[in-house]
Amino acid sequence: MSRLDTKKPSLCKSEPLTSERVRTTLSVLKRIVTSCYGPSGRLKQLRNGSGGYVCTTSQSSALLSHLSVTHPILKILTTSVQNHVSSFSDCGLFTAILCCNLIENVQRLGLTPTTVINLNKHLLSLCISYLKSETCGCRIPVDFSSTQILLCLVRSILTSKPACTLTRAETEHVSALILRAFLLTIPENAEGHIILGKSLIVPLKGQRVIDSTVLPGILIEMSEVQLMRLIPIKKSTALKVALFCTTLSGDISDTGEGTVVLSYGVSLENAVLDQLLNLGRQLVSDHVDLVLCQKVIHPSLKQFLNMHRVIAIDRIGVTLMEPLTKMTGTQPIGSLGSISPNSYGSVKEVCTAKFGSKHFVHLIPNEATICSLLLCNRNDTAWDELKLTCQTALHVLQLTLKEPWALLGGGCTETHLAAYIRHKTHNNPESILKDDECTQTELQLIAEAFCSALESVVGSLEHDGGEILTDMKYGHLWSVQADSPCLVNWPDLLSQCGCGLYNSQEELSWSFLRSTRHPFVPQTCLSHEAVGSVSNLTLDCLTAKLSGLQVAVETANLILDLSYVIEDKN
Amino acid sequence: MLSSMAAAGSVKAALQVTEVLEAIVSCCVGPEGRQVLCTKPTGEVLLSRNGGRLLEALHLEHPIARMIVDCVSSHLKKTGDGAKTFIIYLCRLLRGLHAFTEREKDSLMCENIQMYGRHWKNCCQWKFISQALLTFQTQVLDGIMDQYLSRHFLSIFSSAKERTLCRSSLELLLEAYFCGRVGRNNHKFISQLMCDYFFKCMTCKSGIDVFELVDDCFVELNVGVTGLPVSDSRIIAGLVLQKDFSMYCPADGDIRMVIVTETIQPLFSTSGSEFILNSEAQFQTSQFWIIEKTKAIMKHLHSQNVKLLLSSVRQPDFVIYYAGVNGISVVECLSSEEISLIQRIVGLSPFVLPHAFSQCEISNTALVKFCKPLILRSRRYVHLGLISTCTFIPHCIVLCGPVQGLIEQHEDALHGAFKMLQQLFKDLDLNYVTQANDQNDTASLFICKNSGESYRVPDAGNGSIQKPYPDTVVENKDELEKTQTYLKAYSNLAISDVELETCIPYSTPKLTPADTFQTDETLRCLSLEENSLIGDYEALLKSSSTAYSTRGNSGIEICYENLQVTNITGKGGLLPMSYKLQNMGTSQSYLSSSVPAGCVLPVGGNFEILLHYYLLNYAKKCHQSEETMVSMIIANALLGIPKVLYKSKTGKDSFPHMYVRALHALQTNQPIVSSQAGLESVTGKCQLLTSVLQCLTQILTIDLVITVKRHPQKIHSQDSEDEL
């Protein structure tokens, strides 16, 4: 068979953004992502028309990986969001919504792409430098000596994923577990350069969330029958461990490219088995207590080891190899012949454990940075969502360790930032227009488009028809329920701002987010007393949000710059 | 019967095709150009402003279009730049030709010729024109370049003799290049990145060979990371391999490495041989022997302080385990490209396993500064601090971007920039025919009749520093081989007598705005390979003068032009330069000269307008009508580029204003003021023009396009081979 088709010519379209089809698909995507955003976001059920797995989610990573996008422009957008999520875990929806908003807002203006891209870039660098500056009014330092802020950070992530279906008590429990799991991965005596350990998430579906727990060390799942055969060892000293990465099943290893001719009656299997038993003898004489093998152990060898009161566990799998190496301090052994005594490691204790319906062998380390997070949830989809959320939270904690700052969440950062940009472009446009050929009017237009894009991101936090307001002092976000009576005193209706830092008892003035306002100077420099007094803050990860902001603006610029789309039809 | 399948290959058809292509590419040209999104058949998306890529992505069907695409890609293979300009030139040339023949046809309308007869007649006419084009290109164009245009050339080198490259001039050159290649919000950043990379990789002795190495191994020298903003891209010292360690043992101090291309563990049998096992004991002893042997090799490597093993094949588990026991890190499955890159950098040949094992020294090991894992966005890479034995200092570029398509675009552009620089560092030969009395045009030259003596630059007016003229007689012994090749090349020509015209390297004029950073710029200047040109030419002069001394002509004349430094105000480390090698014999003489390495002109259509002006001048003096016509058509086609570049400008910056100003400046011998900062390579432009004219002559010589309704045979056979 051979392909005889000549290549079909490609389809070439000019000015793709002006086409109606692109606009509709973009707005559909925007509707999907905005409706998922925030703690009250709507869930999406994704299923394949021909059956199979159903996924209920409101997270960008699950959502975008299941959507099959065909239009190249949309593909650029979704892949750039996905790439952002895979490196920072958090702020995917924020990035997607901001990007869509920017494209939409800017297109309405009808300015040339050059101006738009230039000015967007300037506004972005203004945002970044503000968020990184000392005077920034919407970020707080993270204090690792107390758990308060870290817990707030984890809790904010958990509450923003409604598909996990957690109650308030469960949220508190899981947040505490995640934080503990993270803290267990930090080495105790670190000098200079810290290498974090790993938290392994062990699935336990169908159990109550409250049953979730964190254990130091590694859990290896086993069937009950296998577990019965294991003879528990009681020893006061640490147990000696040998970890094999090569197969111990008695296969004959690579014999080379040529042929091997066997004389009649020669059984290589026996020869190899002899070799395996020799290995077993060596292990026994080296006083090894526990033999772990990534692949399969030959039953005879297993029996031999059991007879000599050595625990043998096989089929561990490649994923557990690295944490096991790290935890036990072994060197994975790739030889059936001679084993260097330095290759053995140790664990403190081996015990069996039963969680729900599953049986595990629990390896408890002497001191190590590996822990297992046993995660329970009622059903598969909720568990999947919870697992993703836990991974996100753990990653966010790691990022925060690198850059110990957090941004105020609940939309307050966005409204504050928008107020800051408005004020900057209004009062000091010369500093932005230094070397460009853009006019002040163009700057005002683009800045307005940029700020309203930011504000509509937080506008989509509200899904129940409520109103969103912003105060004229801090530039924070306040939301009002939909069915509240109009014409009442605002302070009675509003209790707390989005992040929970300020309450309405102060003398503040409010205005609707969508209305036109005079630019004002949002208060910069957060005071430490203000932060310390509040126990329940909503926080966002600084690193992830900064990158999300950058990626959103860069992607929007990229899409706005397109003049042609050439589609390969082969 | 044929006529149903054959279409007349006319200029009109070609024009229609190129006009469509021009519409697409002209939107990506220049600093105002925009991006094009291409999808691959696999569904991946690619962003591009690269003309070559776009033409390929279109999968054109029209035979003439395919021919054009072929011409473009063969041009790109050579120079790495100019695909979009190629299409624009070609389109304008065809349009010019078409308009010209339409006019002729109108006058011939009264003649009543049969349909086919007229077509054939047209074809003859095209053939005639194409020959005229070819003669013009081979005999006249280079002459205009050499005699008129060369006086406007600037050099990118701050010192012509030593090929010192100044950072500020390289920045100008690269920024102009990337303006046309990457998105407008990234071009500054990418050109800075490239500049940094260039200066970090080069030593003072680096030359053309470094460009070749980078060009060949560009894929291995950069790492793409998606999901991060473009501004996170950076340069990393050392080499990054896109693999993870199979075994990593932290080591410091004296780290040595070896390269192997076969498994270290001996196998039972090699291909083509048989291994006969007679007993189980034999099997066990041979396995024992294998293990002992492998252990011994690893021990030996350990005793030689080898801490890193690079392997092009997969090593058995046992080897990796034993490497770990001996504290040797292992990287497996390296591609042949990676191996050859490492070999080129450190000059190391693979370690051959000793068959009869002895305790001899392993000679082929190399020192490594460090070897450690590098984590980029949760993927692990191998990071090696190789100690270079050649003139290339290994560095890698980490390219970040939100999507893969953008990273690929940047990678492409950086690769193209290296190709462009490689071309720029070479001389371009010019060969042409001229009339003897044309020499009057270069009347402004100041000729000194002397040879082999040191000159001093006369005071250039406003405080430029004097510098002795480097002694031209000194011959570079190291370059003797090169000189001989030059001699061979030139000895084919009928050389009667030689005139060398060169200029003196000026030190940069002091300019107030550039003053402050110039001092530290010059510190950062790295001198590149010493330019052997002058030496070569000297040798050439000698040989040719001895060969033709019987003629008793005027001998050797070394002249230098006192070119005005003031006409390049603002461009710090540049200096005007021109070498000329002429043979003056009878009234019709063959001349050969060259555009020297490093010639540049300011961007923004300067080259086109200059050449346009001189071609028009030439056309006025021409006697033959077809020569006039050809030079007029080329001259007008050249304006296509500046027209596209100035499309969005209005008022005083619009194209007509700029054009009139430039012509006026040329007529009154004043310097042309360019609105844009930035430089472009002259060599690239010259090569491009030649390629376009050659493509055009090819198109014109076609009279019929015959469509064959049969599957392409060649592709068929290739495909079936692949499947086997």
Interface residues (C-beta under 8 A of the other chain):
Chain A: M1 S2 R3 L4 T6 K7 K8 P9 S10 C12 S14 P16 P72 I73 K75 I76 T79 S80 N83 H84 V85 S86 S87 F88 T112 P113 T114 I117 N118 N120 K121 C245 T246 S253 D254 T255 G256 E257 G258 T259 V260 V261 L262 S263 V266 S267 L268 N270 A271 D274 Q275 Q331 P332 I333 G334 S335 G337 S338 S340 N342 S343 S547 Q550 V551 E554 T555 N557 L558 D561 L562 S563 Y564 V565 I566 E567 D568 N570
Chain B: I24 C27 C28 E32 R34 Q35 V36 L37 C38 T39 K40 P41 G43 V45 L47 L54 A57 L58 H59 L60 E61 G183 R184 N185 T226 G227 L228 P229 V230 S231 L267 F268 S269 T270 S271 G272 S273 E274 F275 I276 L277 N278 S279 E280 F283 Q284 Q287 F288 I291 K295 P316 D317 F318 V319 I320 Y321 Y322 G324 V325 R377 S378 P402 V403 Q404 G405 L406 S648 H711 P712 H716 D719 S720 E723
